[in-house]
């Protein structure tokens, strides 16, 4: 009787864990699966090899390296995930424009990205991640380049709901100083969309090694880092334009904040009341316009 493979975990997790050590030809197969996981349950080995432009033997070597006895066993793993409702294995909504009015095409594209992001969302994982944020000793957030403004947005929302929320890397400090302050009771939220800095996966690994729970928010191009994250949420960002769109990511972040507020219940309301009282005392925000409108001159 054949023993179970030593490597455990889902197909995608196994790929991310092995990715750094894969030869180029096997990495092309891995990329093909990661870029279109919804197709894996229906592809044959020959079809996968054709899409990756490699031989059938290369596909066989990869699945064996991942700990499967055969390609069929790997495909069955993907089918199981689809049958249990894993969003990664559902068909993704297209967000391509149709060549009509520019505003109409843009609206369709942006709406399509939101729909595609939500189609991949695991509601159970979102609740678990929100519960972890609500109960953590401290929450630290990080994002680089275009991901930074998304990280800052979520930082601002969570800071209104609970104490000890801050960027992982404060201005003037190194990332190492931020990681050193993390421990098992903490949560790190890392936003990492494509064009990430070098050693991004190493940063995620080092955070995980401190036994902090990691919430990773990224696009489908990310490799290796999801193997170290507690939860990974994938957002659609590609458009026909040369600039990525983050409307789907913002929707996901807003949902994460609102779910966290629901988990905090009265604690979140009390913290927000304290923040609002301090804002009023300091006069930090402009006054709301009068319901009667501006006074008439003359």
VENNORFEN-V664487 format. One record per residue. N is the residue number from 1. RES is the residue in one small letter. PHI is phi in whole degrees, -180 to 180 (none if undefined). OMEGA is omega in whole degrees, 0 to 359 (* if undefined). NEAR is the number of other C-alpha atoms within 8 Angstrom. Layout:
n & res & phi & omega & near
N & RES & PHI & OMEGA & NEAR
N & RES & PHI & OMEGA & NEAR
This chain:
n & res & phi & omega & near
1 & x & none & 182 & 2
2 & x & -75 & 180 & 3
3 & x & -75 & 178 & 4
4 & x & -69 & 180 & 4
5 & x & -64 & 181 & 8
6 & x & -68 & 180 & 5
7 & x & -76 & 181 & 7
8 & x & -120 & 179 & 7
9 & x & 104 & 181 & 6
10 & x & -69 & 179 & 8
11 & x & -56 & 183 & 10
12 & x & -65 & 179 & 7
13 & x & -65 & 178 & 10
14 & x & -62 & 179 & 13
15 & x & -63 & 181 & 11
16 & x & -62 & 181 & 13
17 & x & -68 & 183 & 9
18 & x & -92 & 194 & 10
19 & x & -56 & 186 & 11
20 & x & -62 & 184 & 7
21 & x & -97 & 184 & 5
22 & x & -75 & 170 & 8
23 & x & -64 & 185 & 6
24 & x & -56 & 183 & 6
25 & x & -66 & 178 & 8
26 & x & -72 & 177 & 12
27 & x & -66 & 177 & 10
28 & x & -65 & 176 & 11
29 & x & -66 & 179 & 14
30 & x & -60 & 179 & 11
31 & x & -63 & 180 & 8
32 & x & -63 & 178 & 11
33 & x & -68 & 183 & 10
34 & x & -67 & 180 & 10
35 & x & -79 & 180 & 8
36 & x & -145 & 184 & 8
37 & x & -61 & 180 & 11
38 & x & -66 & 180 & 11
39 & x & -86 & 186 & 9
40 & x & -58 & 180 & 13
41 & x & -64 & 184 & 12
42 & x & -112 & 178 & 6
43 & x & -66 & 164 & 10
44 & x & -89 & 178 & 6
45 & x & -61 & 180 & 9
46 & x & -66 & 179 & 8
47 & x & -65 & 178 & 8
48 & x & -63 & 178 & 13
49 & x & -61 & 179 & 14
50 & x & -66 & 179 & 9
51 & x & -64 & 181 & 7
52 & x & -85 & 182 & 9
53 & x & 59 & 176 & 7
54 & x & -134 & 179 & 11
55 & x & -84 & 174 & 8
56 & x & -60 & 180 & 9
57 & x & -63 & 179 & 6
58 & x & -66 & 177 & 11
59 & x & -61 & 180 & 15
60 & x & -62 & 180 & 10
61 & x & -64 & 181 & 9
62 & x & -65 & 184 & 11
63 & x & -65 & 176 & 13
64 & x & -69 & 177 & 10
65 & x & -62 & 180 & 7
66 & x & -79 & 176 & 11
67 & x & 99 & 178 & 10
68 & x & -94 & 178 & 11
69 & x & -75 & 184 & 8
70 & x & -157 & 175 & 9
71 & x & -62 & 181 & 11
72 & x & -61 & 178 & 6
73 & x & -67 & 177 & 9
74 & x & -65 & 179 & 11
75 & x & -66 & 178 & 12
76 & x & -65 & 175 & 9
77 & x & -59 & 178 & 10
78 & x & -64 & 179 & 14
79 & x & -64 & 179 & 10
80 & x & -62 & 179 & 8
81 & x & -64 & 178 & 10
82 & x & -65 & 182 & 14
83 & x & -67 & 178 & 7
84 & x & -86 & 174 & 6
85 & x & 91 & 178 & 8
86 & x & -61 & 183 & 11
87 & x & -61 & 181 & 10
88 & x & -64 & 185 & 8
89 & x & -106 & 173 & 14
90 & x & -100 & 178 & 11
91 & x & -65 & 181 & 5
92 & x & -93 & 180 & 8
93 & x & -69 & 177 & 9
94 & x & -77 & 180 & 7
95 & x & -119 & 182 & 12
96 & x & -79 & 177 & 10
97 & x & -75 & 184 & 10
98 & x & -115 & 176 & 5
99 & x & 86 & 179 & 6
100 & x & -89 & 179 & 7
101 & x & -61 & 182 & 6
102 & x & -55 & 181 & 7
103 & x & -64 & 180 & 6
104 & x & -66 & 178 & 8
105 & x & -63 & 179 & 13
106 & x & -63 & 180 & 9
107 & x & -61 & 179 & 8
108 & x & -63 & 180 & 11
109 & x & -64 & 182 & 12
110 & x & -65 & 178 & 12
111 & x & -63 & 179 & 9
112 & x & -64 & 179 & 12
113 & x & -67 & 177 & 17
114 & x & -64 & 180 & 13
115 & x & -61 & 181 & 10
116 & x & -65 & 178 & 15
117 & x & -66 & 181 & 14
118 & x & -70 & 178 & 9
119 & x & -65 & 180 & 10
120 & x & -89 & 189 & 13
121 & x & -76 & 174 & 10
122 & x & -93 & 185 & 8
123 & x & -62 & 178 & 6
124 & x & -65 & 178 & 6
125 & x & -65 & 178 & 8
126 & x & -62 & 178 & 11
127 & x & -65 & 179 & 9
128 & x & -62 & 180 & 8
129 & x & -64 & 179 & 11
130 & x & -65 & 178 & 13
131 & x & -64 & 178 & 10
132 & x & -66 & 178 & 9
133 & x & -62 & 182 & 10
134 & x & -64 & 185 & 11
135 & x & -100 & 184 & 6
136 & x & -71 & 174 & 10
137 & x & -65 & 175 & 8
138 & x & -147 & 180 & 10
139 & x & -121 & 179 & 13
140 & x & -121 & 185 & 12
141 & x & -124 & 184 & 15
142 & x & -151 & 174 & 14
143 & x & -160 & 180 & 14
144 & x & -117 & 176 & 10
145 & x & 54 & 182 & 6
146 & x & -63 & 179 & 8
147 & x & -73 & 184 & 11
148 & x & -66 & 183 & 11
149 & x & -69 & 176 & 8
150 & x & -70 & 176 & 12
151 & x & -63 & 179 & 14
152 & x & -65 & 178 & 12
153 & x & -61 & 181 & 8
154 & x & -67 & 176 & 11
155 & x & -58 & 181 & 12
156 & x & -63 & 181 & 8
157 & x & -69 & 183 & 9
158 & x & -69 & 180 & 11
159 & x & -66 & 176 & 11
160 & x & -81 & 187 & 10
161 & x & -106 & 183 & 13
162 & x & -155 & 181 & 12
163 & x & -83 & 173 & 7
164 & x & 55 & 172 & 8
165 & x & -117 & 184 & 12
166 & x & -161 & 173 & 9
167 & x & -62 & 178 & 10
168 & x & -67 & 179 & 11
169 & x & -108 & 180 & 10
170 & x & -75 & 179 & 8
171 & x & -59 & 180 & 4
172 & x & 89 & 179 & 4
173 & x & -109 & 175 & 8
174 & x & -92 & 176 & 8
175 & x & -62 & 180 & 8
176 & x & -58 & 179 & 6
177 & x & -65 & 178 & 9
178 & x & -68 & 180 & 12
179 & x & -64 & 182 & 10
180 & x & -61 & 181 & 6
181 & x & -85 & 183 & 6
182 & x & -92 & 178 & 10
183 & x & -150 & 186 & 8
184 & x & -63 & 182 & 8
185 & x & -91 & 188 & 8
186 & x & -107 & 176 & 13
187 & x & -125 & 174 & 15
188 & x & -114 & 176 & 14
189 & x & -105 & 183 & 13
190 & x & -119 & 177 & 12
191 & x & -102 & 185 & 15
192 & x & -142 & 177 & 12
193 & x & -86 & 192 & 11
194 & x & -60 & 195 & 8
195 & x & 73 & 179 & 4
196 & x & -76 & 178 & 9
197 & x & -71 & 176 & 6
198 & x & -61 & 178 & 4
199 & x & 68 & 179 & 6
200 & x & -59 & 180 & 9
201 & x & -63 & 178 & 9
202 & x & -65 & 178 & 8
203 & x & -62 & 180 & 8
204 & x & -63 & 179 & 12
205 & x & -62 & 181 & 10
206 & x & -66 & 176 & 9
207 & x & -65 & 181 & 13
208 & x & -64 & 180 & 12
209 & x & -66 & 175 & 7
210 & x & -87 & 177 & 9
211 & x & 66 & 172 & 8
212 & x & -79 & 175 & 14
213 & x & -78 & 185 & 11
214 & x & -117 & 172 & 15
215 & x & -105 & 184 & 14
216 & x & -109 & 179 & 14
217 & x & -120 & 189 & 14
218 & x & -154 & 173 & 13
219 & x & -102 & 188 & 12
220 & x & -71 & 180 & 9
221 & x & -80 & 184 & 7
222 & x & -69 & 178 & 10
223 & x & -126 & 173 & 8
224 & x & 71 & 186 & 13
225 & x & -55 & 179 & 13
226 & x & -58 & 178 & 12
227 & x & -66 & 183 & 9
228 & x & -103 & 184 & 10
229 & x & -87 & 175 & 13
230 & x & -76 & 176 & 8
231 & x & -134 & 175 & 10
232 & x & -125 & 177 & 10
233 & x & -116 & 184 & 9
234 & x & -103 & 180 & 11
235 & x & -113 & 174 & 14
236 & x & -86 & 184 & 13
237 & x & -131 & 187 & 12
238 & x & -77 & 177 & 8
239 & x & -136 & 175 & 11
240 & x & -67 & 180 & 6
241 & x & -84 & 182 & 5
242 & x & -76 & 181 & 5
243 & x & -114 & 178 & 6
244 & x & -66 & 177 & 8
245 & x & -114 & 183 & 10
246 & x & -116 & 180 & 8
247 & x & -64 & 177 & 10
248 & x & -66 & 179 & 17
249 & x & -64 & 179 & 14
250 & x & -63 & 177 & 9
251 & x & -63 & 179 & 9
252 & x & -63 & 180 & 11
253 & x & -64 & 178 & 9
254 & x & -64 & 177 & 9
255 & x & -65 & 178 & 8
256 & x & -63 & 179 & 11
257 & x & -68 & 181 & 12
258 & x & -70 & 176 & 8
259 & x & -66 & 177 & 11
260 & x & -64 & 177 & 13
261 & x & -59 & 179 & 11
262 & x & -66 & 179 & 7
263 & x & -68 & 181 & 9
264 & x & -73 & 180 & 10
265 & x & 53 & 185 & 8
266 & x & -64 & 180 & 6
267 & x & -62 & 179 & 9
268 & x & -66 & 179 & 12
269 & x & -65 & 180 & 9
270 & x & -63 & 179 & 8
271 & x & -66 & 179 & 12
272 & x & -65 & 176 & 11
273 & x & -61 & 179 & 8
274 & x & -65 & 179 & 8
275 & x & -63 & 181 & 9
276 & x & -64 & 178 & 8
277 & x & -64 & 179 & 8
278 & x & -66 & 177 & 8
279 & x & -61 & 181 & 10
280 & x & -66 & 179 & 9
281 & x & -61 & 181 & 6
282 & x & -83 & 182 & 6
283 & x & 62 & 188 & 7
284 & x & -80 & 185 & 6
285 & x & -115 & 179 & 6
286 & x & -66 & 180 & 5
287 & x & -73 & 177 & 4
288 & x & -70 & 179 & 4
289 & x & -64 & 179 & 6
290 & x & -63 & 178 & 6
291 & x & -64 & 181 & 4
292 & x & -81 & 180 & 4
293 & x & 87 & 181 & 6
294 & x & -66 & 179 & 6
295 & x & -65 & 180 & 4
296 & x & -85 & 179 & 4
297 & x & -81 & 172 & 3
298 & x & 101 & * & 2
